[in-house]
Amino acid sequence: MATRAIFALSLPAVASALSVHDAGRSEANTTKTRAGNCDCMSWADVYYTDKAWCGRANELYFLSKNGFSASYAATEPITGLPHKVCADFFKNFADASCLNIDLYPFPEDEKSGKQWCYVSNDCADLNGGGYATNAEGFAQSSWHNLQTASFQQWKICDPAEANTEAMMAQPVPTVVAKGQASDVPLSRLLRLAYPAVNISWGQAKFLWDAINEEYDVTCLVGCAEPEGRDAVDLDTM
C-alpha cells in the first residue's frame, strides 16, 4: 500500500519533468529552424562533394520543360548540350551567386525571370524551391521516377534577401570577373546571369549596328564609356 502511495505521489513530478523536457525539445527545434542557413552554396562544391547531381534540379530546365527526361540527366553520355552545360559550366563555377532557372526562357512560363541556388538542408524558407537528387537518391529510385529520392535543397532567390547574391543585380564587369576566376564560358554565364528579352530582327540589327560602330579592338572588358554616347533603349524603338 505504501509503495502504491509513493508511486502515485511521484506521477505528478514525472509528468512535470516530461512536460519541461518536451518544452525544451520544442524550443530547441524552433531555435534550429530559425538558425537554418539559407545562404547560397558554391555550385562547384555541391557537385564535387556529391550533394547533388547536375541535371537533377534546374540545371537543364530549358530541356526538361520541353520533354527531356530529368531522370536520365545524370546518366547522359559525355556529349552534346547537357554535357556542355553541366561539365563545362556548372561543375566548374566556383561561386555562390544565384543563376537563372531557364537558360532559354522562351516561351515564358512560371519560372521565367527567376534565379536559384543550392542551400543547406537546414534552410527553412525555400521561397518555392525544392530538392535535388544525388547519387544515393538516384540509386534508391527507379530510372523513370522523375521525383526520385532527393536530399539537397535549392531555393528560388530573392535579390532583396540578406546574403543572397543574385547575378541579375550585379554589374557586368563583376559577372565577367567571376566567370574568368572559374574559367567558365562567358557566353553561357551571361545568359544565366541576366534576364533575356525577346526582340524583333529590326531591333536586333539596330542594336548590333550601334555596337559595331562603337567597337574598340583595344578594349576587352570594363572600359570607360565614351563621352556623349547615349544608351540604346529598345523599348522606345
N, C-alpha and C positions, 0 to 999 in steps of 0.2 A: 504494500500500500504506500509506504514511504517512498519507494523507488518510483512508483507511478506519479506521486505528487511532485517529486523533484523533476521528472521528465516534463510534466505539464507546465511547471513553472518556467522551464527552460525554453519552451517553444516560442514565447514572445521575443526572447533575446535572439534566438536563431533567426526568426523572421525578420527582426530588425537588422541583424547583420547582413542577411541576404539582400534586404532592400538597399542598404548602404552600398554593398558590393555591386549590385546591378546599376545603381545610380552612378557609381564611379566608372563602371564599364561603359555606360551610355555616354557619360561626359567625355571619356577618352575617345570613343568612336566619333563623337561630334567634333572634338578637337582635331582628330586625324583628318576628317573630311575638310574642315576649314583650312588645314595646313597643306592640303594637296597642292602639288606643284604643277601648274598649268603652263610653265614656260616651254617654248618650242625646243625640241631636241635636234641635234645635228643630223642631217639626212644621212651622211656617210656613216656616222656612228651607229645609227639604227640598223642599217643593213650589215655592217661589219660585225656587230655583236649578235646578229641573228634575232633581233627583236621583232623584225617584220621582213617579209619577202617583197621585193619591189614588184609592183603589179597587182598585189592583192588588196590594195586600198584604192587610192585615187590616181596613182601614177599613170595608169593607162586608161583613165576615164574617157578620154577622147575616142578610144576604140570600143570600150565596153558599152558605152551608151548607144553604139550602133550595132551591137550584137556580138562583139568579140567576147568569148567566154573567159571571164576573170579566173575561173578555176584552173585554166591552163596557162595563165600569165607567167607563173613562176617556173614553168617547165618548157617554155618556148625555146626553140633552137637558138643558138647564139648568132642570129642573123636578123636582118630586117629592122623595122621601126621599133618594135618592143625592145630589142637589144640596144638600139641607138639611144632610146630614152632612158632605159634603166642602167645599162652598163656604162655608157659613155657620159651620162649626166648625173642621175640621182645618186648612184653609188660612189661618185667622186665628189659630190658637192658637200664639202665640209663646212656647212653653215647652218644656222638655226632659224633662218628667216622663212616667213610664210610664202608659199608659191601658189599660182593659180591651180585650181582643181582641173580645169579643162584647158588643154593645150590648144585645141581648135574649137572655140566656143560658138560655132555656127552649125545649124540653127541654135538659137539660145534656148536654155532650159533653166530649171530651178537652181542649178549650180553655176551658172554663168556669172562671172564677175566676183566669185568667192575664192578665197585663198585658204590654205590649210597647212597643217604641220603635225608631226607626231608629238605626243606629250606623254608624261609619266602616267601610269595606271592609277596614281593617286589623285589625278585631276578630277574634280567633282563637276565641272561645268564644261562640257564639250561643245556647247553652242550649236547643237545639231550634228555633231560629229559621230564617230562610231569606233569600230575596232578593225584592225588589220590582222592578217594571218602570218604566222612564222612557220618554220619547219615543223615544229611539233604539231601545230594546228592543222597543217596540210596532211601530215601523216595520219592524224586521227579522223580524217574525213574522207568521204568518197570523192572521186575526181569530178563529179558533176554537181557537187554541192557548192553553190556559189557563195553561201554564207560561211561555211566551214567553221572550225573551232578557232576562235580568234582571241588574241592575247594582248596586242599592243594598241593602245588608244590613239586616236587622232582627233583633232578639233578643227572647227571652222574658225578662222581668225577674225578677231575684231580689232581693227587698227587702233582703236581708242583704248584698248586694254593695256594695262601696265605690263612691261617686259615682253610685249608682243611686237616683233619686228616684221611688219607687213612690207613685202618688197614693193608693192604698188605705191607706198608712201615714201620711198627712198629715191633720191636723185640718181640720174643715170650714171654719173661717174662713180658713185658708191656701189651700185649694182655691178658695173663693169669690173671694179676692183675686186669685188667678191668672186666674180667668175674667174678672173685671172689668178687669184690666190688658190682656187681649187682646180684650175686648168680644165674647165668645162667649156663646151661650145657656147659662145656668147649669143649666137642667134637663138638657140633654144632657151637660154636663160632669160633673154629679153622677152620672149613670148610667154614665159611662165611668170615673169615679174610684173608685167603691166597689162591693163585691160586691152582687149583687141576691139577695133571698130570696123564695121562693115561699110566700106565706101565704094562709090562708083569708079569706073575706069577713068572718067574725066577728072575726078578729084585726085585719084592716084597719080595721073600724069602731071597734073598741076603741081602736086607736092614734089615729085621726083625732078621735075624741071627746075623747081626752086632750089632743091638740094644740089643738083648738078651745077647750077650757076654759082653757088657759094662754096663748092667743094674746094678744100685746100689740101693738096697732097702732102704738105709738110706738117699737117696736124692730124693726130690719131684720135685721142680721147681727151675731153675736158678742156678744149681750147676756149679762149675768151671769145665771146660773140662780137663780131664787128659792129662798130657804132653805126646807128642809123638803120639797122636791119629790123624789119617788122616780122613778128611771128606769123606763121601761116595758120589761119583759123578756118578749118574745113567746114565748120557749121555755118559760116557766113557766105559760103560759095553758092 
